[in-house]
Amino acid sequence: MKQPEPPEGLPHGEAPDTEPGHGQAEPDAKLLHTKRLYRAVVEAVHRLDVIVGNKMAYREVFKPENISLRNKLRELCVKLMFLHPVDYGRKAEELLWRKVYYEVIQLVKTNKKHIHSRSALECAYRTHLIAGIGFYQHLLLYVQSHYQLELHSSIDWTHVTDPLIGRKKLVTASGKEMEWAQMACHRCLMYLGDLARYQNELAGVDTEQLAERFYYQSLSVAPQVGMPFNQLGTLAGSKHYNVEATYYYLRCIHSEMPFEGAYGNLKRLFDKAAKAYHQIRRTDAKKLSVNKQR
């Protein structure tokens, strides 16, 4: 199997440093480079915030120059997370997801009435989701390859080195760097699940099982994290009288690392159930459908 190419932002054929070199000059140069990268990231984020704050932002975000700006931010975040994974990796991941993908998705969802089926805007949005899935699949494979992670027992598609071309030299990484890499794979699978879930909301697309698959695999990589259960609850929606969603939110709350938002999600389901129950009690039972009587 061909070695995965580095994600955009890393020089072709060059592995990112994962440990400081010998002497003081190299660590100082690396630190200076990291700070410059972070400043460039902050500047790009500020420019994107201005665009998103625009009244017609749902149109503006898909202009070529703004797509290029998001691509530039994505490249900077990838460089930053591999240059200094322990101190900047998590922050770079969050900014990349939120500013390059999530905020655009939320803009479209809150302006649905302006975006018509099969319009140029809807096409751009579909392309945005597909591009996000491609990027995170690529990043997931690259992190596995670079850190030589063994995730075969956790996910059903992993990086495999072709024995005919030999193995790359193992990267010497600290325990904290390896921990970041493992959790980065978990989060890549979470983002893939979210993107598939958003695709599932579009007409003519059925990616519910794909989203579910990504969420369960993220749980396999990091079973202590409750967030995937919360997302599975959101994906379940109102199926089976909200019982399925209730189960997932409870699993999230009782996880070793629960997601706080699951408490609010669960309360909304209970409030909705209580309201429906009281409405039914005030109605003549004979007028109710068999389903509602049950």
C-alpha positions in Angstrom: 0.0 0.0 0.0 1.3 3.5 -0.9 2.5 5.6 2.0 0.0 8.4 2.7 1.1 11.8 1.5 1.6 14.5 4.1 -1.5 16.7 4.6 -1.4 20.1 2.9 0.9 22.3 5.0 3.7 19.8 5.4 6.5 19.9 2.8 6.4 17.0 0.4 8.6 14.1 1.6 9.5 15.8 4.8 8.4 14.5 8.2 7.7 17.0 10.9 10.1 17.2 13.8 8.8 15.6 16.9 11.8 16.3 19.2 14.2 19.2 19.7 17.6 18.9 18.0 21.0 19.1 19.7 22.1 22.4 21.2 20.2 25.5 22.1 20.0 27.1 18.7 17.7 24.5 17.1 15.1 24.5 19.9 15.1 28.3 19.9 14.6 28.4 16.2 11.8 25.9 16.5 10.1 27.9 19.2 10.4 31.1 17.1 9.0 29.3 14.1 6.1 28.0 16.2 5.3 31.5 17.5 5.3 32.9 14.0 3.0 30.1 12.8 0.6 30.8 15.7 0.5 34.5 14.9 -0.3 33.7 11.3 -3.1 31.4 12.5 -4.6 34.1 14.8 -4.5 36.6 11.9 -6.3 34.2 9.5 -8.9 33.5 12.2 -9.5 37.2 12.7 -10.0 37.7 8.9 -12.5 34.8 8.8 -14.4 36.1 11.9 -14.9 39.4 10.0 -16.4 37.5 7.0 -18.6 35.3 9.2 -19.9 38.4 11.0 -21.2 39.8 7.6 -25.0 39.9 7.1 -24.6 38.0 3.9 -22.0 35.6 5.2 -23.8 32.5 4.0 -23.0 33.7 0.4 -19.6 35.3 1.2 -18.0 32.1 2.7 -18.2 30.3 -0.7 -16.4 33.0 -2.7 -13.1 31.7 -4.1 -10.9 34.1 -2.1 -12.6 33.0 1.2 -12.2 29.3 0.4 -8.5 30.1 -0.3 -8.3 31.8 3.1 -9.8 28.7 4.9 -7.4 26.5 3.0 -4.5 28.7 4.1 -5.6 28.5 7.7 -5.9 24.7 7.4 -2.3 24.5 6.1 -1.1 26.6 9.0 -3.0 24.6 11.6 -1.6 21.3 10.2 2.0 22.7 10.3 1.4 23.9 13.9 0.0 20.7 15.2 2.9 18.6 13.9 5.6 21.1 14.8 4.6 21.3 18.4 1.9 18.7 19.1 2.0 18.8 22.9 1.6 22.6 23.4 -0.3 23.5 20.2 -1.7 20.4 18.7 -5.1 20.4 20.4 -5.6 24.2 19.9 -4.7 23.9 16.2 -7.2 21.0 15.8 -10.0 23.0 17.4 -9.3 26.1 15.3 -9.1 24.0 12.1 -12.4 22.2 12.7 -14.3 25.3 13.9 -13.1 27.9 11.5 -12.5 25.9 8.3 -15.5 23.6 8.5 -18.0 23.9 11.4 -18.8 27.7 11.3 -19.5 27.4 7.5 -21.9 24.5 8.3 -23.7 26.4 11.0 -24.1 29.4 8.7 -25.8 27.3 6.1 -28.0 25.6 8.6 -29.2 28.9 10.1 -29.9 30.3 6.6 -31.6 27.3 5.1 -34.5 29.4 3.9 -32.1 31.3 1.6 -30.5 28.2 0.1 -32.6 26.4 -2.4 -32.4 22.8 -3.5 -29.9 22.3 -6.4 -28.8 25.9 -6.3 -25.1 26.9 -6.6 -25.0 27.6 -2.9 -26.3 24.1 -2.0 -23.8 22.6 -4.4 -21.0 24.6 -2.8 -22.2 23.3 0.7 -22.2 19.7 -0.5 -18.7 20.2 -1.9 -17.6 21.7 1.5 -18.8 18.6 3.4 -17.2 16.2 0.9 -13.9 18.1 1.0 -14.0 17.9 4.8 -14.4 14.2 4.8 -11.5 13.8 2.4 -9.3 16.0 4.5 -10.0 14.2 7.8 -9.6 10.7 6.2 -6.2 11.8 4.9 -5.2 13.3 8.2 -6.2 10.2 10.1 -4.1 8.0 7.9 -1.1 10.4 8.1 -1.1 10.6 11.9 -1.2 6.8 12.1 1.6 6.5 9.6 3.8 9.2 11.1 3.5 8.0 14.7 3.3 4.3 13.7 0.1 3.9 15.7 -1.4 0.4 15.9 -5.1 0.9 15.7 -6.0 -2.4 13.9 -8.1 -3.5 16.8 -10.0 -0.2 17.1 -10.9 0.9 13.5 -11.5 -1.1 10.4 -9.4 1.0 8.0 -5.8 1.7 9.1 -2.5 2.7 7.6 -0.7 -0.4 6.4 2.9 -0.3 5.3 3.8 -2.2 2.1 6.6 -4.6 3.1 8.0 -4.4 -0.4 8.9 -0.7 0.0 10.1 -1.1 3.6 9.1 0.9 6.7 10.0 4.5 7.3 12.3 5.2 10.1 10.3 5.2 13.3 9.7 8.7 14.7 11.1 9.2 18.2 8.2 10.8 20.0 7.6 11.4 23.7 4.8 9.8 25.6 2.8 13.0 25.5 3.2 13.3 21.8 2.0 9.7 21.3 -1.0 10.5 23.6 -1.8 13.5 21.4 -1.6 11.4 18.3 -3.9 8.7 19.7 -6.5 11.3 20.7 -6.1 13.2 17.4 -7.2 10.0 15.6 -10.2 9.8 18.0 -11.1 13.4 17.1 -10.6 12.8 13.4 -13.2 10.0 13.6 -15.5 12.3 15.6 -15.3 15.0 12.9 -15.9 12.4 10.2 -19.0 11.3 12.0 -20.2 14.9 12.3 -19.6 15.6 8.6 -21.5 12.4 7.6 -24.3 13.4 10.0 -24.6 16.8 8.3 -24.6 15.1 4.9 -27.4 12.9 6.1 -29.6 16.0 6.6 -29.4 16.8 2.8 -32.0 15.6 0.3 -31.0 12.5 -1.6 -28.2 11.5 0.8 -28.3 8.6 3.3 -25.1 8.6 5.4 -26.7 7.8 8.8 -24.9 4.4 9.1 -21.6 5.9 8.0 -21.9 8.6 10.7 -22.8 5.9 13.3 -19.8 3.8 12.2 -17.4 6.7 12.6 -18.7 7.5 16.1 -18.4 3.9 17.3 -14.8 3.7 16.0 -13.9 6.9 17.8 -15.2 5.2 21.0 -13.0 2.2 20.2 -9.9 4.5 20.0 -10.9 6.4 23.3 -13.6 4.5 25.2 -13.3 6.8 28.2 -14.6 9.8 26.2 -18.4 10.4 26.4 -18.8 12.8 23.5 -19.4 10.2 20.8 -22.4 8.9 22.7 -23.8 12.5 22.7 -23.4 12.7 19.0 -25.0 9.3 18.5 -28.0 10.6 20.6 -28.2 13.6 18.2 -28.0 11.3 15.2 -30.8 9.1 16.6 -33.1 12.1 16.8 -36.7 11.3 17.7 -36.6 7.6 16.6 -38.5 5.1 18.9 -40.2 7.9 20.8 -36.7 9.4 21.8 -35.8 6.3 23.8 -32.7 5.6 21.7 -31.4 9.2 22.1 -32.1 9.0 25.8 -30.0 5.9 26.1 -27.1 7.5 24.3 -27.2 10.7 26.4 -27.3 8.6 29.6 -24.2 6.7 28.4 -22.5 10.0 27.7 -23.3 11.3 31.2 -22.0 8.2 32.9 -18.7 8.0 30.9 -15.4 8.6 32.5 -15.1 11.9 30.6 -18.7 13.1 30.1 -19.8 15.9 27.8 -21.6 18.6 29.8 -24.0 19.4 26.9 -25.5 15.9 27.2 -27.3 17.0 30.5 -29.1 19.8 28.6 -29.9 17.4 25.7 -31.4 14.8 28.1 -33.5 17.4 30.0 -35.0 18.7 26.7 -36.1 15.1 25.8 -37.7 14.7 29.3 -39.4 18.0 29.0 -40.7 17.1 25.6 -41.9 13.7 26.8 -43.7 15.3 29.8 -45.4 17.9 27.6 -46.6 15.2 25.2 -47.9 13.0 28.1 -49.9 15.9 29.7 -51.4 16.8 26.3 -52.5 13.2 25.8 -54.0 13.0 29.3 -56.2 16.0 28.5 -57.5 14.3 25.3 -60.3 11.8 25.1 -58.6 8.4 24.8 -61.1 7.2 22.2 -60.0 10.0 19.8 -56.3 9.0 20.0 -54.5 6.8 17.5 -53.4 3.3 18.5 -49.8 4.5 18.6 -50.6 7.5 20.9 -52.7 5.2 23.2 -49.7 2.9 23.5 
